[in-house]
């Protein structure tokens, strides 16, 4: 292990910087801010003698105040008396609290280790070890689950079950694809402003509604079509196609609402910058596995009906939306 670097941030509140002695106490009477880092980043926090904590770090790693580097000092517990140092070459950091109560935990460890995690450690953490990443993986799975329904079951059902012409089927698929792609231009910006939880939750629940609309609005021989007339087949078919088209537009919009946000949410909760790409790869693995659910759903449609299969998928997405809304917490 190399000798760690000691960074001291003394907050004197005045124009001049007080001198700092090696034990981390400024001559101005305040406890200086001390952190040990071997990862190239300092995330210091200092406590005044009154007990309140003050931090010199921001989320981006920038600091307020001036660091005074004291080189060639051993990472000794006695050096950081009361600072929680463990002397193992990792970052020594302090919680940024005011003593009035801790902030709501996001499910992540407050101080991720400097040493990169192994593949299986990140896989375990992303799949079920961290509730936020597990919720993102589940949401991604359902996102491609419903995408498979749009490209597979809905397309074949509109041809073989509903008897729509090729032009109508092409219009349905184009409406779905265009709205899915176009909505992604705005959903990412929206999530940067309001957070990740709302877009993903709304996307899951909205997608479920779209599948319900397709099943009841276009299926069951028009029994649930509002304004339909059993004696006028052309009118009923027109209403069924209108409902299917609206369902396609809604499905594309709600899928696009959460698609780019899933990756951002996964990156937010990666253990460190060194594991962002691996975390994204694992969440995308679970996301794309949703396509594979087309096989059991097609069997369900064959043994029951396409409407029952759509309702089943919609129910799964409804449950996933509730789970995500209750388990996901925004990154600090």
Backbone torsions as a table, in degrees:
resi	resn	phi	psi	omega
1	UNK	NA	135.8	175.7
2	UNK	-76.5	164.0	178.5
3	UNK	-74.5	123.9	-178.6
4	UNK	-70.9	162.6	179.3
5	UNK	-99.5	133.3	178.2
6	UNK	-96.7	124.0	177.5
7	UNK	-111.7	128.5	-177.8
8	UNK	-119.4	126.5	177.7
9	UNK	-118.1	108.1	-178.2
10	UNK	-101.2	124.6	-178.9
11	UNK	-100.8	96.7	-178.2
12	UNK	-90.4	-21.1	-178.6
13	UNK	79.0	-4.7	-179.4
14	UNK	-109.7	-178.0	-177.3
15	UNK	-75.9	-34.5	-177.8
16	UNK	-94.3	150.7	179.0
17	UNK	-89.8	126.2	177.6
18	UNK	-72.6	157.4	176.1
19	UNK	-73.1	154.4	-176.5
20	UNK	-126.6	131.0	177.1
21	UNK	-96.1	164.6	-168.5
22	UNK	-62.1	-17.7	-178.8
23	UNK	-85.4	4.1	173.2
24	UNK	87.4	19.2	178.9
25	UNK	-114.5	123.9	-179.5
26	UNK	-76.8	154.1	179.9
27	UNK	-73.1	-7.6	178.6
28	UNK	-82.4	-1.0	175.7
29	UNK	100.2	-1.5	178.5
30	UNK	-99.8	154.9	171.8
31	UNK	-76.9	123.2	-176.3
32	UNK	-76.0	160.9	-178.6
33	UNK	-86.7	125.2	-173.0
34	UNK	-128.5	135.2	170.6
35	UNK	-144.9	145.6	175.2
36	UNK	-110.5	133.2	-177.1
37	UNK	-142.3	135.3	168.9
38	UNK	-117.8	10.4	-177.0
39	UNK	-108.1	6.3	177.6
40	UNK	85.6	5.5	179.4
41	UNK	-131.9	146.5	174.4
42	UNK	-116.8	130.8	175.5
43	UNK	-127.7	74.5	-171.5
44	UNK	-82.8	160.9	171.6
45	UNK	-152.2	137.6	-175.6
46	UNK	-120.9	150.8	177.5
47	UNK	-114.0	132.1	173.6
48	UNK	-80.1	167.4	-179.7
49	UNK	-67.3	-17.8	176.9
50	UNK	-76.5	-11.1	175.4
51	UNK	105.7	-14.8	-179.7
52	UNK	-79.4	149.0	-177.4
53	UNK	-100.3	141.1	176.2
54	UNK	-130.0	141.8	-176.6
55	UNK	-116.4	144.0	174.6
56	UNK	-105.3	12.0	-177.4
57	UNK	-118.3	150.7	172.7
58	UNK	-117.0	176.8	-176.6
59	UNK	-61.0	-34.7	-178.3
60	UNK	-79.7	-2.8	177.5
61	UNK	94.9	-3.8	177.8
62	UNK	-76.6	158.0	-176.0
63	UNK	-127.2	152.7	170.7
64	UNK	-95.6	140.3	-178.6
65	UNK	91.7	-178.8	-174.6
66	UNK	-115.7	130.5	176.4
67	UNK	-83.6	137.9	174.4
68	UNK	-112.9	110.7	-176.2
69	UNK	-81.8	125.9	175.2
70	UNK	-113.9	106.2	-172.4
71	UNK	-86.4	162.0	173.0
72	UNK	61.0	37.3	175.1
73	UNK	-106.3	139.0	-179.9
74	UNK	-75.5	144.8	177.1
75	UNK	-80.3	84.7	-174.0
76	UNK	-109.7	141.3	178.3
77	UNK	-60.4	-31.8	179.3
78	UNK	-69.0	-22.8	178.4
79	UNK	-68.6	-35.2	-178.4
80	UNK	-114.5	57.2	-177.5
81	UNK	-58.2	117.6	-178.2
82	UNK	83.9	-1.0	-176.2
83	UNK	-95.1	0.4	176.2
84	UNK	78.4	21.2	-178.4
85	UNK	-71.7	145.9	-179.8
86	UNK	-114.9	-3.7	173.3
87	UNK	67.2	19.1	-177.5
88	UNK	-106.1	12.6	176.7
89	UNK	86.5	1.0	177.4
90	UNK	-90.2	173.5	176.7
91	UNK	-64.3	136.8	170.6
92	UNK	-104.9	112.5	-173.5
93	UNK	-128.5	158.6	-179.9
94	UNK	-120.4	143.8	175.8
95	UNK	-65.0	138.1	-179.2
96	UNK	-91.3	79.9	-179.3
97	UNK	-121.0	163.8	-179.0
98	UNK	-104.3	1.3	-177.1
99	UNK	84.1	-1.9	-178.3
100	UNK	-101.2	6.0	-179.0
101	UNK	134.5	143.7	-178.2
102	UNK	-81.6	151.8	175.7
103	UNK	-71.3	159.1	179.9
104	UNK	-65.8	127.7	-177.9
105	UNK	-69.1	148.4	179.2
106	UNK	-96.6	-1.0	-179.1
107	UNK	96.8	-9.8	179.1
108	UNK	-95.2	158.3	171.8
109	UNK	-70.6	139.5	-174.9
110	UNK	-67.4	-34.1	-175.6
111	UNK	-125.5	89.9	179.6
112	UNK	-65.8	145.7	-176.6
113	UNK	-69.6	157.1	178.4
114	UNK	-75.8	-36.3	-179.3
115	UNK	-69.7	128.0	-179.9
116	UNK	-59.3	141.2	177.6
117	UNK	-75.5	157.4	176.8
118	UNK	-76.1	168.5	179.7
119	UNK	-57.6	-47.9	-175.6
120	UNK	-70.5	-29.8	174.6
121	UNK	-64.8	-43.6	178.7
122	UNK	-69.1	-38.1	178.7
123	UNK	-62.3	-46.5	178.1
124	UNK	-61.9	-44.5	-178.0
125	UNK	-64.8	-40.3	-176.5
126	UNK	-74.9	-33.5	-173.7
127	UNK	-80.8	-46.0	-180.0
128	UNK	-148.1	-11.4	-177.0
129	UNK	-72.3	-30.3	179.8
130	UNK	-116.0	122.3	-172.4
131	UNK	-64.8	-31.3	179.9
132	UNK	-69.3	-46.2	179.3
133	UNK	-70.8	-33.5	175.4
134	UNK	-63.8	-39.1	177.7
135	UNK	-66.8	-37.9	177.3
136	UNK	-65.4	-41.3	178.7
137	UNK	-63.1	-41.8	177.9
138	UNK	-64.4	-42.8	179.4
139	UNK	-64.0	-40.8	177.6
140	UNK	-64.8	-39.3	176.4
141	UNK	-57.9	-46.1	-179.5
142	UNK	-69.8	-32.0	179.3
143	UNK	-61.4	-44.7	178.6
144	UNK	-81.3	-20.2	171.9
145	UNK	-60.8	-49.1	180.0
146	UNK	-72.4	-30.8	175.6
147	UNK	-63.1	-40.1	175.7
148	UNK	-62.7	-33.6	176.7
149	UNK	-65.5	-39.4	-178.2
150	UNK	-67.9	-46.4	-176.9
151	UNK	-78.6	-27.9	-176.3
152	UNK	-102.2	-75.1	-171.2
153	UNK	-65.9	-47.6	-177.3
154	UNK	-64.4	-39.0	-179.5
155	UNK	-66.3	-46.3	-179.6
156	UNK	-70.9	-34.9	179.4
157	UNK	-66.1	-40.1	179.4
158	UNK	-64.8	-26.1	178.1
159	UNK	-87.0	-52.9	-172.2
160	UNK	-86.3	-35.5	-177.0
161	UNK	-91.8	-41.4	-176.3
162	UNK	-95.8	-18.2	176.6
163	UNK	71.7	27.9	179.2
164	UNK	-75.9	150.9	-179.0
165	UNK	-70.7	166.2	178.6
166	UNK	-61.3	-36.6	179.7
167	UNK	-64.4	-40.3	179.3
168	UNK	-68.9	-39.4	179.0
169	UNK	-65.1	-40.9	178.1
170	UNK	-63.1	-38.7	178.9
171	UNK	-65.3	-41.2	178.6
172	UNK	-61.2	-47.9	-177.5
173	UNK	-68.0	-37.1	178.4
174	UNK	-65.8	-40.1	179.2
175	UNK	-63.0	-43.0	178.8
176	UNK	-62.7	-49.6	-174.7
177	UNK	-66.6	-41.4	-178.0
178	UNK	-66.0	-45.7	-178.8
179	UNK	-68.8	-33.2	177.0
180	UNK	-64.9	-45.8	179.3
181	UNK	-70.1	-43.4	-177.4
182	UNK	-66.2	-37.5	-177.7
183	UNK	-67.7	-23.7	179.8
184	UNK	-70.2	-19.3	177.4
185	UNK	-66.4	-24.1	-174.8
186	UNK	-112.2	-25.5	-174.7
187	UNK	-67.8	-35.6	178.3
188	UNK	-64.8	-43.1	177.8
189	UNK	-63.3	-40.4	179.3
190	UNK	-61.6	-42.8	-178.3
191	UNK	-68.4	-28.6	175.7
192	UNK	-66.5	-24.3	-178.7
193	UNK	-92.4	-40.8	-173.2
194	UNK	-110.1	-6.0	-178.7
195	UNK	104.5	175.2	-174.8
196	UNK	-92.5	-26.6	-170.3
197	UNK	-66.8	-44.2	-176.0
198	UNK	-65.3	-49.6	179.7
199	UNK	-59.4	-41.2	-178.2
200	UNK	-70.2	-42.3	179.0
201	UNK	-63.1	-47.1	179.0
202	UNK	-63.3	-37.4	178.2
203	UNK	-62.3	-41.9	179.1
204	UNK	-67.5	-48.2	-178.4
205	UNK	-68.7	-38.0	177.4
206	UNK	-66.4	-37.4	176.0
207	UNK	-64.1	-39.2	176.4
208	UNK	-61.5	-43.9	177.6
209	UNK	-59.7	-39.6	-179.2
210	UNK	-62.6	-40.9	179.0
211	UNK	-69.3	-37.0	175.3
212	UNK	-62.4	-41.7	179.9
213	UNK	-63.0	-41.5	178.8
214	UNK	-64.6	-41.6	-177.5
215	UNK	-67.6	-48.4	-174.7
216	UNK	-88.2	-28.0	-178.0
217	UNK	-83.8	-24.8	-179.2
218	UNK	-118.9	-18.2	-176.7
219	UNK	-98.9	-166.8	178.9
220	UNK	54.2	37.0	175.8
221	UNK	56.2	28.5	176.1
222	UNK	78.3	12.4	-177.9
223	UNK	-66.2	-27.2	-177.2
224	UNK	-107.5	12.6	179.6
225	UNK	-79.5	120.5	179.0
226	UNK	-70.6	129.5	179.2
227	UNK	84.2	2.5	-179.8
228	UNK	-72.9	155.6	179.9
229	UNK	-131.5	114.8	-177.3
230	UNK	-60.6	-28.6	-179.0
231	UNK	-82.2	-11.3	-178.9
232	UNK	-120.0	90.3	-176.0
233	UNK	-64.9	-36.5	-179.0
234	UNK	-65.0	-40.8	179.4
235	UNK	-65.6	-43.4	179.9
236	UNK	-64.8	-41.4	178.0
237	UNK	-63.2	-37.4	177.9
238	UNK	-64.4	-40.8	178.1
239	UNK	-68.4	-38.1	178.0
240	UNK	-62.6	-43.2	179.0
241	UNK	-67.2	-37.9	177.9
242	UNK	-60.4	-44.1	178.4
243	UNK	-64.4	-39.8	178.8
244	UNK	-66.0	-39.3	179.0
245	UNK	-65.7	-42.5	177.0
246	UNK	-62.7	-40.0	178.3
247	UNK	-63.2	-38.6	178.4
248	UNK	-65.8	-42.9	178.1
249	UNK	-63.4	-44.5	179.9
250	UNK	-65.5	-41.8	-179.7
251	UNK	-63.1	-42.9	177.7
252	UNK	-64.3	-40.9	-179.2
253	UNK	-65.3	-46.1	-177.9
254	UNK	-71.6	-33.1	175.8
255	UNK	-67.1	-44.0	177.6
256	UNK	-65.3	-26.2	179.2
257	UNK	-64.1	-35.1	-176.7
258	UNK	-105.1	-13.9	-173.4
259	UNK	-58.0	-56.0	-178.9
260	UNK	-73.1	-21.4	-177.5
261	UNK	-73.0	-28.1	179.8
262	UNK	-59.6	-45.9	178.7
263	UNK	-64.8	-39.4	179.0
264	UNK	-65.2	-40.9	179.7
265	UNK	-64.9	-38.9	177.8
266	UNK	-65.5	-42.8	179.3
267	UNK	-64.6	-36.1	179.3
268	UNK	-58.8	-34.1	-173.7
269	UNK	-107.8	14.8	173.8
270	UNK	-63.2	147.0	-177.1
271	UNK	-59.0	-35.6	176.0
272	UNK	-162.2	176.9	179.5
273	UNK	-62.2	-26.3	-177.8
274	UNK	-74.1	-17.0	-177.3
275	UNK	-114.8	13.8	-177.7
276	UNK	-64.4	-49.5	-176.8
277	UNK	-63.8	-40.5	178.8
278	UNK	-66.2	-40.8	177.3
279	UNK	-62.0	-43.2	177.1
280	UNK	-62.6	-40.7	179.6
281	UNK	-62.4	-38.2	-179.5
282	UNK	-72.1	-41.6	177.6
283	UNK	-65.4	-34.8	176.8
284	UNK	-71.1	-30.5	174.0
285	UNK	-59.5	-48.7	179.1
286	UNK	-68.4	-34.2	178.4
287	UNK	-63.4	-49.7	-177.0
288	UNK	-72.3	-19.2	175.1
289	UNK	-64.7	-19.3	176.7
290	UNK	-61.3	-28.2	176.6
291	UNK	-61.5	-34.7	-177.2
292	UNK	-66.2	-17.9	178.9
293	UNK	-71.1	-6.9	177.0
294	UNK	-61.0	-31.5	-178.2
295	UNK	-66.9	-54.7	178.9
296	UNK	-64.5	-31.5	179.0
297	UNK	-69.8	-36.2	176.9
298	UNK	-66.2	-35.9	175.6
299	UNK	-65.7	-40.1	177.3
300	UNK	-62.4	-41.5	178.9
301	UNK	-64.4	-37.4	-179.8
302	UNK	-69.2	-39.5	-176.7
303	UNK	-84.0	-21.1	178.2
304	UNK	-118.5	-91.8	177.8
305	UNK	-164.0	156.9	176.0
306	UNK	-59.7	-34.8	179.3
307	UNK	-62.8	-41.9	179.3
308	UNK	-64.5	-38.0	179.0
309	UNK	-65.1	-42.7	178.7
310	UNK	-63.1	-41.7	179.2
311	UNK	-64.9	-37.6	178.4
312	UNK	-62.8	-46.1	178.9
313	UNK	-65.2	-40.7	177.2
314	UNK	-60.9	-38.8	177.3
315	UNK	-64.6	-40.6	178.1
316	UNK	-63.0	-38.5	179.7
317	UNK	-71.4	-33.8	176.3
318	UNK	-62.4	-45.3	178.3
319	UNK	-63.5	-43.0	179.9
320	UNK	-62.6	-38.6	177.7
321	UNK	-62.7	-40.8	177.5
322	UNK	-66.5	-41.3	178.7
323	UNK	-63.0	-44.9	-178.6
324	UNK	-63.9	-44.1	-178.1
325	UNK	-61.5	-31.5	-175.3
326	UNK	-94.8	-16.1	-175.5
327	UNK	-111.1	-24.9	-176.6
328	UNK	-82.8	136.5	176.0
329	UNK	-124.9	138.8	179.6
330	UNK	-62.9	144.3	176.0
331	UNK	-67.0	145.2	-179.3
332	UNK	-67.3	NA	NA
